[in-house]
């Protein structure tokens, strides 16, 4: 079979500066559901801020939440309360950390199944000689499996930048490069990094011999030529007011990609306004397997590196970025503040494989004229979500305005 493959990679960096510059245990199920629901709520609230930017958007809310969970472990007082409220965490790091550890373990099990590549890595980059509390480092090791890699921001900032970038590039299979685009301030005391990489083949694969050039209608009314992939088969499908939903599972079916396509290009903005956690849950709960004719463009997006401090402030997380922030759980003092929160993400949807394997997709065509069939033709801007089907957690979220715009 000829496989259509999607690759995604993302990295997020949490920079702390001196302010002078899997099987779930029953007793944990409620906390796990709470964290997953909270992460999804945060994902869509953050998207509501990021959608104001022009062009394609792609990010990993799970990666961002994971990095900030490491910071939350060292937050205290009002700083911790504000972070928990904005990120929709369970109050108390003692409740949050074990759940993130279980979620990471669950995703690691997906990787071990061998159907997809799903790699998650965390690291701490402290200033050489800065006295962080042993109990904080121990928590990071226990729950996040971090590598502790001291660097010298004060005397060798360019070397620190190079080493962090190299680590991120290696952990994301070379897809995320130069997330730190200029040397960090010399008063940086700690960098926390979370990187996530995903690559998977569809469970129901596309034959590239059916791919051809087609028009894609842009928001301004102009048309651009794209490589449009086509197949027919039984997929999760639903029609809602002014939009269609399509679910394509990856091999192993632990993960899926969900496309949300407005019926008309002019309805994208309205659809984005309706993209809340409650609405998305309602939409997805009504998806049923149907015979669907699918037209989907190839696309590749690199988004970032973006500093997310401004959108997080608008969501209510302010104290962590201001003098007086309390991260005393990290080093025993109140002299740390978040200096930057950098995020960069990459996604590629294309075809891979050998021609000899293509024959089996022929059987996926509609088998009977008596069966009702649906059409999902993504020839204009759309939204998409990659989620973990075990927990319902959103791993990646984005929109495609122009499939040919790779920036």
Secondary structure, 3 states (H helix, E strand, C coil): CEEEEEEEEEEEEEEEEECCCCCCCHHHHHHHHHHHHHHHHHHHHHHHHHCCCCCCEEECHHHHHHHHHHHHCCCCHHHHHHHHHHHCCCCCHHHHHHHHHHHHHHHHHHHHCCCEEEEEEEEEEEECCCCCCHHHHHHHHHHHCCEECCECCCCCHHHHHHHHHHHHHHHCCCCCCCCCCCCCCCCEEEEEEEEEEEEEEECCCCCHHHCEEEEEECCCCCEEEEEEEEEEEEEEEEEECCEEEEEEEECCCCEEEEEEEECCHHHHHHHHHCCCHHHHHHHHHCCEEEEEEEEEECEEEEEEEEECHHHHHHCCCCHHHCCCCCCHHHHCCCCEEEEEEEEEEEEEEEEEECHHHCHHHHHHCCCCCCCCEEEEECCECEEEEEEECCCCCEEEEEEECCCCCCC
